[in-house]
Amino acid sequence: MRKLLLVVCLLLAVPAWAQTIVIRAGNLIDPATGAVSKNQIILVKDKKIVEVGANLAIPKDSAVIDLSNEWVMPGVMDAHTHVTQSVKYFRELDHNYLIEATGQRALRGLYESQILLNAGITTVRDVGNDANFAAVDLRKAIDAGWFVGPTVQTAGKIIAPFGGQSRGIPQEIGPFWRFEYYDADNPEEIRKAVRENIFYGADLIKLVADNSDYHYSLEEIRAAVDEAHHAGRPVAVHVLGGEAADNVIAGGVDSIEHGFFLSDEQLRRMKEKGIFLSSTDFPSVHFAAGEFANAEKIGAAIIDRLQRAYKVGVKLAFSTDIVTDYKDENRAQMTWDYLAVWRAAGVPNAEILKSMTTNDAELLRIQKERGAIAAGLYADIIAMPSSPLDDIESLRKVDFVMKNGAVVRKPR
């Protein structure tokens, strides 16, 4: 019943775009610098922030929201999501194709994305595994104002060497993975797959470089980057490490997804090229719940890689890659579980906040629209009773959410 009420409230949220909204922010965080400004006033109208300052004149007939005792910051972003996909165990990913059609996947995406928005996650980059472009339809429905939801970017179908991310499939079964993957095994096939993705509505291009015993060559990576960049789309690549990662880095992609086994030298080359690490830092308990082999060992490797990446100075993009259900937690609660991994890696709270706002906005190429509380940007604003700079777990207690100038949630 509680989940149903949440969805109903989000569906019925009505933006007051014609009216000026005044937010009294007791503590306003600038995640780009970690600075805190006291007793600020934020003026919001027509979806956007009009002005921010300490002694602003309050327009007549404006609606005032008092967050004088709260800590206010831009909405959180997640640079690696799969909101249309959910399985109990990692091994069931292929099975999912047989039981959920594209329409159901789109509805799941609406359900999951609204849970994330209610918790303060106002932008998601959905990197594939959405059947036949379900996340594109989700984005269109939210952008059209049919539903209240986060800003959605989507990669469409994932491009991969033959087999997608499946393994051990009998030949007579056929290539069922093409439900949400493009098989592309040379530069021209990759270019064609990039073009088809863009034609059907993809905001970015996602490749899987090394899921199998074979991996993409440098020439193939460059073909994807060249085609996507000429069309104004960034390229994200799933790669763990080794020679495949060397090719991905040399190919000039925009982000490496996961990169659990990247060497220090590879991380240094990423820094030199300005390549983001979308690090998907799974807590080991999530791996274990999904019956993933060697969960503790992989969890330790993830912490070590994140620690080394931070020390090298790689641009870090906060991201999760949640596809499984963990105990009785929803997607938002699972997202905050990742904070413990960042703390274990020694990343300061201010840098965590920067990674999930400023850095993610840059990676998503929306830094002139979102990711800060400044005049001219969309009013994606969250607040909580205590400082996330002092205790990053304060994000679990977000009690105010504004999306595009409309109040989605406010303190009782």
Helices and strands as residue ranges (DSSP letters): H 2-12, E 21-30, E 35-45, E 48-53, E 63-74, E 76-81, G 90-92, H 96-99, H 102-118, E 121-126, H 134-143, E 151-154, E 158-160, G 171-173, G 176-179, E 181-183, H 187-199, E 205-208, H 218-230, E 235-239, H 242-250, E 255-258, H 264-273, E 276-278, H 284-289, H 295-312, E 316-317, H 331-344, H 349-354, I 355-359, H 360-363, E 381-384, G 392-397, E 400-403, E 406-409
